[in-house]
Amino acid sequence: MDVLDHGISEESEIRGYKKIEQYDDEITETLAKNYKEILAALGEDPNREGLEKTPYRVAKSLQFLTQGYNHNPEKILESAKFREEYKQMVIVKDIELYSMCEHHMLPFFGKAHVAYIPNGYITGLSKVARVVEAYARRLQVQERLTTQIRDCIQKTLNPIGVAVVIEAQHMCMQMRGVQKQNSVTTTSAFTGEFYKKETREEFNHLIGVRLH
């Protein structure tokens, strides 16, 4: 269950749907107090009906959106690390990701394409997606997110090479500032065999991304 692994839990059941979420009660109270002050500073009345519970909702939302701090990506890979002599490219593409820009604390979202060439070890395919999630669910910049995923796979599996490409839209560019709604940011990071032009071109062809 992808929830924070400490603190209090909140459970509710509506029309047969059981919802269980877990949060750190001290963090929730601290964040809620600050968000109540923020609402007041913006000129709102934090005690009116529509906003009365908003500070707590935001406090819990932020803990969910940044839950990656509570996960160890290397351990995620190691939990499903297997010996295998396969030495061709392994690609997990179109991995959805949602993150928060650390400069404006606005969302950026898109997809990641991750590949590696095994060197005696492989990992479960879902673990690659979980590594992306663990790093994305933090305050981030896309450039660092890309290299963190690459470095984690390289360090843990020691493959012949790793390739990571992320394509994302940033709300800090679309909602504020330059306000360019159709802009997409692409970042890439490689190790080993993927520095070779032919290997990199094969990867780009298979994921359907054209890097300029």
C-alpha positions in Angstrom: 0.0 0.0 0.0 1.6 3.3 -1.1 1.0 5.3 2.0 3.1 6.9 4.6 4.3 4.1 6.9 4.0 6.0 10.2 1.6 8.2 12.1 -2.2 7.8 12.4 -4.5 6.2 9.9 -7.9 7.5 8.6 -10.5 5.0 7.6 -13.9 5.6 6.1 -16.5 3.5 4.3 -19.0 5.0 1.9 -21.3 2.8 -0.2 -19.1 -0.2 0.2 -15.9 1.5 -0.7 -13.3 1.3 2.1 -10.7 4.1 2.1 -7.7 3.8 4.3 -5.1 6.6 4.4 -2.2 7.1 6.8 -0.6 10.3 7.8 1.8 11.7 10.4 -0.5 13.5 12.9 2.2 15.9 14.0 3.1 16.9 10.5 -0.6 17.3 9.6 -1.2 19.6 12.5 1.8 21.7 11.7 1.0 22.1 8.0 -2.7 22.8 8.7 -1.8 25.6 11.1 0.4 27.2 8.6 -2.1 26.9 5.8 -4.8 28.4 7.9 -2.5 31.4 8.3 -1.8 31.5 4.6 -5.6 31.6 3.8 -6.0 34.5 6.2 -3.0 36.3 4.6 -4.6 36.0 1.2 -7.6 37.8 2.5 -9.9 34.8 3.1 -11.8 33.8 6.1 -10.3 30.4 7.0 -13.2 29.8 9.4 -16.0 30.0 6.9 -17.8 26.7 6.0 -16.1 26.1 2.6 -12.6 26.6 4.0 -12.9 25.3 7.5 -11.4 21.9 6.7 -9.2 23.1 3.8 -6.0 23.4 5.8 -6.2 19.8 6.9 -7.1 18.6 3.4 -4.1 20.4 2.0 -1.9 19.1 4.8 -2.8 15.5 3.9 -2.6 16.1 0.2 1.0 17.4 0.5 2.0 14.4 2.5 0.6 12.2 -0.2 2.2 14.2 -3.0 5.6 14.0 -1.3 5.5 10.5 0.1 8.6 9.6 -2.0 10.7 10.9 0.9 9.6 7.8 2.8 10.6 5.3 0.2 14.1 4.0 -0.6 14.4 3.5 -4.4 17.5 1.2 -4.1 15.7 -1.1 -1.8 12.7 -1.2 -4.2 15.0 -2.6 -6.9 16.8 -4.9 -4.6 13.4 -6.4 -3.4 13.1 -8.0 -6.8 16.6 -8.5 -8.1 17.3 -11.7 -10.0 20.2 -13.4 -11.7 19.7 -13.6 -15.4 22.0 -13.8 -18.4 19.8 -11.7 -20.7 21.9 -8.9 -22.2 19.5 -7.1 -24.5 17.7 -3.9 -23.9 14.9 -3.9 -21.3 12.5 -0.9 -21.7 9.7 0.3 -19.6 8.1 3.2 -21.3 5.2 5.6 -20.8 5.5 5.5 -17.0 3.1 8.2 -15.8 4.6 10.6 -13.3 3.3 13.4 -11.2 5.7 15.6 -9.3 6.0 19.1 -7.7 8.3 21.8 -8.9 10.4 22.9 -6.0 10.6 26.5 -7.2 6.9 27.2 -7.2 5.4 24.1 -5.6 3.2 23.7 -8.6 2.7 20.3 -10.3 4.6 19.0 -13.3 3.4 15.8 -14.9 4.2 13.5 -17.9 5.8 10.2 -18.6 9.2 8.6 -18.2 10.9 6.0 -20.4 13.5 3.9 -18.8 15.8 1.3 -20.3 18.8 -0.7 -19.1 21.0 -3.5 -20.5 21.4 -6.2 -17.8 24.8 -7.3 -16.7 23.9 -10.5 -14.8 21.0 -9.1 -12.9 17.4 -7.9 -13.8 14.7 -6.5 -11.7 10.9 -6.8 -11.7 9.4 -4.5 -14.3 7.0 -2.9 -11.8 10.0 -2.0 -9.7 11.3 0.3 -12.4 8.0 2.2 -12.3 8.1 2.3 -8.5 11.6 3.9 -8.6 10.2 6.6 -10.9 7.3 7.1 -8.5 9.6 7.2 -5.4 11.7 10.0 -6.8 8.8 11.9 -8.5 6.8 12.1 -5.3 9.2 14.7 -3.8 9.9 18.4 -4.4 11.8 18.2 -7.6 13.3 19.7 -10.8 12.9 17.5 -13.9 16.6 17.5 -14.6 17.5 16.1 -11.1 14.6 13.6 -11.3 16.0 12.2 -14.5 19.5 11.7 -13.2 18.3 10.2 -9.9 16.4 7.5 -11.7 19.4 6.8 -13.9 21.9 6.7 -11.0 19.7 4.5 -8.8 19.4 1.8 -11.5 23.1 2.0 -12.4 24.2 1.7 -8.7 21.8 -1.1 -7.7 21.8 -3.3 -10.8 25.2 -2.4 -12.3 23.9 -2.8 -15.8 25.9 -2.3 -19.0 24.0 0.9 -19.5 21.0 2.9 -18.5 18.8 5.4 -20.4 16.1 7.6 -19.0 14.0 10.1 -20.9 11.3 12.2 -19.3 8.7 14.3 -21.1 6.7 16.6 -18.9 4.4 19.7 -18.8 5.0 22.2 -16.0 2.2 24.1 -14.5 4.6 26.9 -13.5 5.0 27.6 -17.3 1.4 27.0 -18.2 -0.6 28.7 -15.3 1.8 31.6 -14.4 4.9 33.4 -15.8 5.3 32.8 -19.5 1.9 31.0 -19.7 2.8 28.7 -22.7 0.1 26.0 -22.5 1.6 23.6 -25.1 5.2 23.6 -24.0 6.7 20.2 -23.2 10.1 19.8 -21.5 12.2 16.7 -22.4 15.3 15.6 -20.4 17.5 12.6 -20.8 20.3 10.9 -19.0 22.5 7.9 -20.1 25.3 5.7 -18.9 27.5 3.0 -20.5 26.4 1.6 -23.8 23.8 4.3 -24.2 26.5 6.8 -24.9 27.0 5.0 -28.2 25.0 6.6 -30.9 23.6 3.4 -32.4 22.4 2.1 -29.0 20.9 5.5 -28.1 19.1 5.7 -31.5 17.7 2.2 -31.1 16.3 3.3 -27.7 14.9 6.5 -29.0 13.2 4.7 -31.9 11.6 2.1 -29.6 10.2 4.7 -27.3 9.1 6.9 -30.1 10.8 10.1 -28.9 12.9 12.3 -31.1 15.7 14.1 -29.2 17.1 17.1 -30.9 
